[in-house]
Amino acid sequence: MKTKFKWLIIASMATMCLTSSAQTMTEEIETDVMEAFKMHAFPGDSLSGFPERAIREDLATKNVFGQELENHIKQLKRDYIKNKYYRKDEKAN
């Protein structure tokens, strides 16, 4: 009986350690993927001249915060890049 209980405790502890380790690895991978996505989606040189600080301050006065603010900023950055690099081609035609 003691042997079964001992193995049950060992198995429970091993399961908890593996679960905790897997969760930590998953969080690290997700962080790395998000950082790579940010670098790919919004390279710094494409956004030179984008007035992010002024936009954030303006949106803060309009009570836009949290995820809504971040999503709005991302959309404005996309629009800025489209206007800066791709609209010129359409105007020439």
Secondary structure, 3 states (H helix, E strand, C coil): CHHHHHHHHHHHHHHHHHHHHHHHHHHHHHHHHHHHHHHHHCCHHHHCCCCHHHHHHHHHHCCCCHHHHHHHHHHHHHHHHHHHHHHHHHHHC
